[in-house]
Amino acid sequence: MKSMKAVRIHKYGGPDVLTYEDAPRPEPKEDELLIRVHAAGVNPADWQIRFGRRFVLEEPFSLILGFDVSGIVEAVGSSVADFKTGDAVYGMMPILQGGAYAEYVTSPATGVAHKPSCLDHIQAAAMPVVSLTAWQALFEAGELSAGQRVLIHAAAGGVGHIAVQLAKWKGAHVIGTASARNEDFLREIGCDEITDYTTTRFEDVVADVDMVLDSVVRDVSAATDAVAGETLQRSWGVLKKNGILVSICATPSSETAAAYGVRCKQILADPNGAQLAEIAKLVDAGHVKPTINTVLPLKQAAKAHELSQGGHTRGKIVLQVAE
Ligand SMILES: NC(=O)c1ccc[n+]([C@@H]2O[C@H](COP(=O)([O-])OP(=O)(O)OC[C@H]3O[C@@H](n4cnc5c(N)ncnc54)[C@H](OP(=O)(O)O)[C@@H]3O)[C@@H](O)[C@H]2O)c1
């Protein structure tokens, strides 16, 4: 069996359990692609899993983390029609699989699309999870439409900064929360109103919104993402009657929603190559662009996790796997 370099965990724990080592190179099944990874995006789910505080993957040990990939198709399964060897692709790995912190990864072809041509692999690897999450939260769960008002929490974060641009493209009025150091950044990417959550209670200055997107990353010490955070609890009152709160971090209470005369949903992003193809068109048309906070070599995945766990990333952290 061929081998490759990968970052694996052999037990749950802190960043020190991430081990850069040789691992077996995966083989694509008939509906899969084998991708030579150029870059892998880092998401809070990676360190939440590493801590043992998120869904348990199919093979916990040894486990290769990583859901975001950009790279080149190395081999295609026998039933794959839409891709060929040598294609530049970006995609989201299945939730119960991961595997992108490695030189090679296999993925169902349905979770992958051709890479936006105006992005390099580092930028493209920043996109899949956060853009699919934002798309599915705003447009599927929230049915956001032109002219509506949306409050996006953690607007400068990975999900938030793409959600702001997608909502703006849709024609919504976008209100974002962040600390003051991100104010200029949020204006540049299209926020119409910004609330500095460190000095102002957003519920004192924001009202009558059609949709709230709760995307505030939980503290590392939180036992699970599923505990509704303080930001979510304070968000009910800013919604219009029949407005909707969509959380990507916690399970909102339907009883509380009913008491406020509003609706709520929780979503878990799904890999979706067709949506990534739509998003690639928006990127290439200049409507959406990822911001890269930090690029680190694959070997330094532990440092990348420490940075992400700090909870104040602007845009995305990406691991460079190949030159
Ligand atoms: N359900 C799903 O499918 C799904 C998908 C992706 C992500 N998620 C979850 O969504 C959360 C966010 O993910 P992410 O990748 O966007 O995280 P991230 O990039 O690490 O978020 C960092 C951002 O959060 C902001 N922030 C921190 N505390 C805040 C607060 N109280 N109010 C407003 N902004 C605050 C920071 O802004 P400042 O620096 O200005 O403080 C920073 O820009 C995570 O819990 C992740 O696990 C879920």
Ligand as a Chemical Component Dictionary entry (heavy atoms), coordinates in Angstrom:
data_LIG
# 
_chem_comp.id                   LIG 
_chem_comp.type                 NON-POLYMER 
_chem_comp.pdbx_formal_charge   0 
_chem_comp.three_letter_code    LIG 
# 
loop_
_chem_comp_atom.comp_id 
_chem_comp_atom.atom_id 
_chem_comp_atom.alt_atom_id 
_chem_comp_atom.type_symbol 
_chem_comp_atom.charge 
_chem_comp_atom.model_Cartn_x 
_chem_comp_atom.model_Cartn_y 
_chem_comp_atom.model_Cartn_z 
_chem_comp_atom.pdbx_ordinal 
LIG N1  N1  N 0  -23.540 23.673 11.901 1  
LIG C1  C1  C 0  -22.576 23.684 11.010 2  
LIG O1  O1  O 0  -22.672 23.023 9.973  3  
LIG C2  C2  C 0  -21.375 24.540 11.247 4  
LIG C3  C3  C 0  -20.515 24.830 10.179 5  
LIG C4  C4  C 0  -19.439 25.675 10.401 6  
LIG C5  C5  C 0  -19.224 26.211 11.672 7  
LIG N2  N2  N 1  -20.057 25.859 12.692 8  
LIG C6  C6  C 0  -19.850 26.402 14.036 9  
LIG O2  O2  O 0  -20.054 27.810 13.949 10 
LIG C7  C7  C 0  -19.207 28.489 14.852 11 
LIG C8  C8  C 0  -18.448 29.571 14.091 12 
LIG O3  O3  O 0  -17.581 28.978 13.147 13 
LIG P1  P1  P 0  -16.498 29.896 12.399 14 
LIG O4  O4  O 0  -15.710 29.020 11.529 15 
LIG O5  O5  O -1 -17.165 31.089 11.816 16 
LIG O6  O6  O 0  -15.634 30.360 13.671 17 
LIG P2  P2  P 0  -14.436 31.381 13.769 18 
LIG O7  O7  O 0  -13.989 31.797 12.410 19 
LIG O8  O8  O 0  -13.418 30.837 14.675 20 
LIG O9  O9  O 0  -15.134 32.650 14.503 21 
LIG C9  C9  C 0  -14.300 33.649 14.973 22 
LIG C10 C10 C 0  -15.051 34.983 14.993 23 
LIG O10 O10 O 0  -15.992 34.998 16.068 24 
LIG C11 C11 C 0  -16.132 36.360 16.480 25 
LIG N3  N3  N 0  -16.712 36.382 17.821 26 
LIG C12 C12 C 0  -16.264 35.738 18.936 27 
LIG N4  N4  N 0  -17.123 35.976 19.970 28 
LIG C13 C13 C 0  -18.103 36.787 19.483 29 
LIG C14 C14 C 0  -19.281 37.373 20.052 30 
LIG N5  N5  N 0  -19.616 37.170 21.329 31 
LIG N6  N6  N 0  -20.072 38.139 19.243 32 
LIG C15 C15 C 0  -19.750 38.359 17.945 33 
LIG N7  N7  N 0  -18.646 37.839 17.354 34 
LIG C16 C16 C 0  -17.846 37.055 18.118 35 
LIG C17 C17 C 0  -14.737 36.895 16.407 36 
LIG O11 O11 O 0  -14.793 38.297 16.208 37 
LIG P3  P3  P 0  -13.884 39.283 17.126 38 
LIG O12 O12 O 0  -12.463 38.879 16.875 39 
LIG O13 O13 O 0  -14.235 40.637 16.601 40 
LIG O14 O14 O 0  -14.292 39.007 18.554 41 
LIG C18 C18 C 0  -14.123 36.159 15.206 42 
LIG O15 O15 O 0  -14.111 36.954 14.036 43 
LIG C19 C19 C 0  -18.332 27.391 15.489 44 
LIG O16 O16 O 0  -18.889 27.053 16.736 45 
LIG C20 C20 C 0  -18.424 26.244 14.527 46 
LIG O17 O17 O 0  -18.236 24.988 15.139 47 
LIG C21 C21 C 0  -21.116 25.055 12.510 48 
# 
loop_
_chem_comp_bond.comp_id 
_chem_comp_bond.atom_id_1 
_chem_comp_bond.atom_id_2 
_chem_comp_bond.value_order 
_chem_comp_bond.pdbx_ordinal 
LIG N1  C1  SING 1  
LIG C1  O1  DOUB 2  
LIG C1  C2  SING 3  
LIG C2  C3  SING 4  
LIG C2  C21 DOUB 5  
LIG C3  C4  DOUB 6  
LIG C4  C5  SING 7  
LIG C5  N2  DOUB 8  
LIG N2  C6  SING 9  
LIG N2  C21 SING 10 
LIG C6  O2  SING 11 
LIG C6  C20 SING 12 
LIG O2  C7  SING 13 
LIG C7  C8  SING 14 
LIG C7  C19 SING 15 
LIG C8  O3  SING 16 
LIG O3  P1  SING 17 
LIG P1  O4  DOUB 18 
LIG P1  O5  SING 19 
LIG P1  O6  SING 20 
LIG O6  P2  SING 21 
LIG P2  O7  DOUB 22 
LIG P2  O8  SING 23 
LIG P2  O9  SING 24 
LIG O9  C9  SING 25 
LIG C9  C10 SING 26 
LIG C10 O10 SING 27 
LIG C10 C18 SING 28 
LIG O10 C11 SING 29 
LIG C11 N3  SING 30 
LIG C11 C17 SING 31 
LIG N3  C12 SING 32 
LIG N3  C16 SING 33 
LIG C12 N4  DOUB 34 
LIG N4  C13 SING 35 
LIG C13 C14 SING 36 
LIG C13 C16 DOUB 37 
LIG C14 N5  SING 38 
LIG C14 N6  DOUB 39 
LIG N6  C15 SING 40 
LIG C15 N7  DOUB 41 
LIG N7  C16 SING 42 
LIG C17 O11 SING 43 
LIG C17 C18 SING 44 
LIG O11 P3  SING 45 
LIG P3  O12 DOUB 46 
LIG P3  O13 SING 47 
LIG P3  O14 SING 48 
LIG C18 O15 SING 49 
LIG C19 O16 SING 50 
LIG C19 C20 SING 51 
LIG C20 O17 SING 52 
# 
